[in-house]
Amino acid sequence: MNDELKKELEFGIEKEKLSEVIELINNEILIYLDKRKEIVDYIVEYRKNILDDYKDDEDKLIDYFDHERYVKEEAFKSIDTKLKELNILKTSPYFGNVEFREEDFGIDKIYVGRFGVTPYNTFEPVVVDWRAPVSSLFYHGSLGESQYNAPMGKVDVNILGRRQFIIKKGILEGMFDSAVNVNDDILQMVLSKNSSQKLKDIIMTIQSEQDEIIREDKYKALVVDGVAGSGKTTIALHRVAYLLYNNRESLENKVLILGPNHIFMDYISDVLPSLGESGVKQSTFIDFALEVLDLEEAFSLKDVMEKVFNGDKTFIEDIAYKSSIDFKNSLDTYIESLNANLFKYEDISLRGNLVISKEDIQNMFEEDFKYMPLFKRSKRIKRIIFSKLKDARDTEFRAIENNFKAIKSKLSKDELILEINDLDFKRKIAIQELIKDLIELKKSLSYLNSPDIIDLYTEFNTSLDLTELDLAAILYLKVKLEGFKLKDDIKHVVIDEAQDYSPVQFATIREITKCNSFTIVGDSNQRLLPLNGEPAMLTLANYLNDLKVSNYKLDKSYRSTKEIMDYANNFLNEDKIVPLVRSGEQVEKTIANSKSELESQIIAIAQKMRDENLENIAIVTYDENEALELSSMLQNKLNFKLINKDYIKYTHGITIIPSYFAKGLEFDGVVIIESNKYKNNYYDNIKKLRYVMATRALHKLAIISTK
């Protein structure tokens, strides 16, 4: 049988298989619809009966939630989720299969999809969820001997073949076999498409090195240093989906994602829901810290970058210092100093009687309660002192009472009648004096009150403006001195654009969540803020000693064409990007000698990109002022959206955006406005900035240099 005939026959077999699976899914939908209707009818009837039976008894109405009803409503939620999954799958049930031989069990073939499908009342899946352990075989790089991590341990297999499918609206449009990389052809096809206003899932095109990271053990800090376009963010989000699928009970509603800004958070917002996951908390570090500290505002990324761009030397030095391990060490030294010197030790006496000695107080601070954070310790010790003062007060009170009883006992009946009022008055005065002395003594113990954390940081801090680095330091003090911990139970933390995080930020997040499970992704080449030494994410093990850390380096980019990546590589001294072999046009370079030339060139390049069916186009400037100038220049001449605020959402079409807001985003075409404005002020980091700007482009990149 020749190859063409064989392919045609196999294509026909797969079409038949697809029809069977779609029919099965449609039957499953009908089954689950019937089950949902049964439960809805049950719940409605149950509530109706309860309302009828207890309409005059409010307590009974409130208390009608019994176990059976709860189980039924939980079953309804589960069925509803399954119906949503099945309705998604009926147009494209799976995207590939893998055939393998397992010792003792023979040859098996599984079909891998976005969600799993196991027919009702059976145990054999027709489609296996991509997150299931056995599905990892589909993403392995080659045929032959391999293994996967099953619940009972590692399972050795021999992979015999892989196949990937293009299925649209229930129709098999194509299939690819691969002996090396399962998705080379598919990957080329997907990457050649236009970008979207939202980040998409990559389950069809997960590469072997990406899959390894996604399926890593959860009980560690996973640090991924990946070049632009290596899929860091999508890896992190797919890892969340994978961990939730395999650890639902322990992780559901206990995952926190920290991103760089609201534009980025909105951009990634569709990925987890598309994978069937919801209830994941998402925030920026600034919002997270402001909420915890109950503060109104702090310097945004834009505020910070604009000051850095403008060459504020003091500010730049402050940022570099607060991003260093030295700053964390200084904070730790400050905390040690507060532990040793903040509270003084004095004898405490009431009316000349020693209540507690300074030695005892010192012993409580330095020995008995040393395990407690300082401010919790002082509160505990203050309560103990007040308890002892109460005992001393009671002793004094009894002495007053006994004294007046003794005086009265010595008086005759007639003398007592004459002097009783005077004696009672003197007794009350004595008690009042005792209470007054006690109040004054308690007031004098105000030195045991804990000072405000922000006031302490203001004394420690050398700058007036609060950046997110300062918020991290304040939170760090709050954790170390107050023992503060989040009310929400967080079991896994994802940190994106982590190259911009400081040691204090990482230490604070660890302390405040008590997590042992992290996914930390970033690109050390995209660190735009001033920095002395390596990004903190690469030295995590040096200052979080009790945390198990695994580091991954990704140097292959899947985003841009070879020509764009070669251009971006010019701005890297080392760790060059290895581009996927996807060729495109050469980077276009022009010079604008005037504002009118700049205007006409932008309009011409943008129109050319639109004519070439590039849908999402970014005009990227260094800073906000340049973006505002362009916006004013191009008003009524080009249909665009200006993104110069953190809360403005990125949408379809042409966008004018400053460089620091473009990080993490991708566009079909990018026009970079390259000025010499920051040659002196920001020269050391200008290469990294240009690398970030260039790597936003998928298909086409144009550079316009201005004078």
Disulfide bonds with the S-S distance in Angstrom:
none
